[in-house]
């Protein structure tokens, strides 16, 4: 028979391992010079835009140098539609998203901008 403390530690380890494996998830790091008000992803070349990920943020936008947890996204290659308060929208093409990774967006990545 194992001591109660050994059993307690084993139970704690078994229940916490799935949480540790999740890590911080996939995150966006806004390195553009402006606050992002909309961020949507689509499988590369499909123009099938998913939900606005900025709605996951407490203030519903992603400031310069702020990180945002992306939800409902699987690792793969995506295009991103990035929107700003001045109604400008830009596309970032062919982003590789890895599990529990940080995706950075910089001004130089923004293409096909419209206002």
C-alpha positions as CSV (number, residue, x, y, z in Angstrom):
1,X,0.0,0.0,0.0
2,X,1.4,3.4,-1.0
3,X,1.5,6.3,1.5
4,X,-1.3,8.9,1.2
5,X,1.2,11.6,0.3
6,X,2.5,9.5,-2.7
7,X,-1.0,8.9,-3.9
8,X,-1.8,12.6,-3.6
9,X,1.3,13.6,-5.6
10,X,0.5,11.1,-8.3
11,X,-3.1,12.3,-8.6
12,X,-1.9,15.9,-8.8
13,X,0.6,15.1,-11.6
14,X,-2.0,13.1,-13.6
15,X,-4.5,15.9,-13.4
16,X,-2.1,18.8,-14.1
17,X,-0.2,17.3,-17.1
18,X,-3.0,18.1,-19.6
19,X,-2.9,21.7,-18.4
20,X,0.9,22.0,-18.8
21,X,0.7,20.5,-22.3
22,X,-1.7,23.3,-23.4
23,X,0.8,26.0,-22.7
24,X,-0.2,29.5,-23.6
25,X,-1.8,28.5,-26.9
26,X,-1.4,30.3,-30.2
27,X,-0.9,34.0,-29.8
28,X,-0.7,37.0,-32.0
29,X,1.9,39.7,-31.2
30,X,1.1,43.0,-32.7
31,X,4.3,44.6,-33.8
32,X,2.6,47.1,-36.2
33,X,2.7,50.8,-35.3
34,X,-1.1,50.9,-34.8
35,X,-3.8,49.3,-32.7
36,X,-5.5,46.4,-34.5
37,X,-9.3,46.5,-34.2
38,X,-10.0,43.3,-36.3
39,X,-8.0,40.2,-36.9
40,X,-9.4,37.3,-39.0
41,X,-7.8,34.2,-40.4
42,X,-8.5,32.1,-43.5
43,X,-6.8,29.0,-44.8
44,X,-4.2,30.3,-47.3
45,X,-5.8,31.3,-50.6
46,X,-9.4,30.5,-49.6
47,X,-10.8,33.9,-48.5
48,X,-13.0,32.1,-46.0
49,X,-12.5,34.4,-43.1
50,X,-13.1,33.2,-39.5
51,X,-14.3,35.2,-36.5
52,X,-12.7,38.4,-35.4
53,X,-10.1,37.3,-32.9
54,X,-9.8,40.7,-31.3
55,X,-13.1,40.0,-29.6
56,X,-11.2,37.6,-27.4
57,X,-9.4,40.6,-25.8
58,X,-10.7,42.5,-22.8
59,X,-10.8,45.8,-24.6
60,X,-11.6,44.2,-28.0
61,X,-8.4,45.5,-29.7
62,X,-4.7,44.7,-29.8
63,X,-2.4,47.6,-29.1
64,X,1.2,47.9,-30.4
65,X,3.4,45.3,-28.6
66,X,0.4,43.6,-27.1
67,X,-0.3,39.8,-27.4
68,X,-3.6,38.2,-28.1
69,X,-4.6,34.6,-27.6
70,X,-6.1,33.1,-30.8
71,X,-8.9,30.6,-30.3
72,X,-10.3,27.9,-32.5
73,X,-7.2,27.8,-34.7
74,X,-5.3,24.7,-35.6
75,X,-1.6,24.7,-36.7
76,X,-1.3,25.3,-40.5
77,X,-0.8,28.0,-43.1
78,X,-3.2,31.0,-43.1
79,X,-3.8,34.4,-44.6
80,X,-4.8,37.1,-42.1
81,X,-7.1,40.1,-42.6
82,X,-6.0,42.9,-40.3
83,X,-8.3,45.9,-39.6
84,X,-7.6,49.2,-38.0
85,X,-9.9,52.0,-36.5
86,X,-9.4,54.2,-39.6
87,X,-11.3,51.6,-41.7
88,X,-8.0,50.4,-43.3
89,X,-7.8,46.7,-43.9
90,X,-4.7,44.8,-44.9
91,X,-3.8,41.2,-45.8
92,X,-0.9,39.2,-44.5
93,X,-0.4,36.2,-46.8
94,X,0.8,32.7,-46.0
95,X,1.5,32.8,-42.3
96,X,2.7,29.6,-40.7
97,X,1.0,29.0,-37.4
98,X,2.5,26.4,-35.1
99,X,1.1,24.9,-32.0
100,X,1.6,27.1,-28.9
101,X,3.6,29.6,-31.0
102,X,3.6,33.4,-31.2
103,X,2.6,34.8,-34.6
104,X,4.1,38.3,-35.2
105,X,2.6,40.9,-37.5
106,X,4.8,43.9,-38.5
107,X,4.1,46.8,-40.8
108,X,6.3,45.3,-43.5
109,X,4.0,42.2,-43.6
110,X,0.9,44.2,-44.4
111,X,-0.1,43.9,-48.1
112,X,-3.1,44.8,-50.3
113,X,-4.2,47.6,-47.9
114,X,-7.6,49.3,-48.6
115,X,-9.3,52.1,-46.9
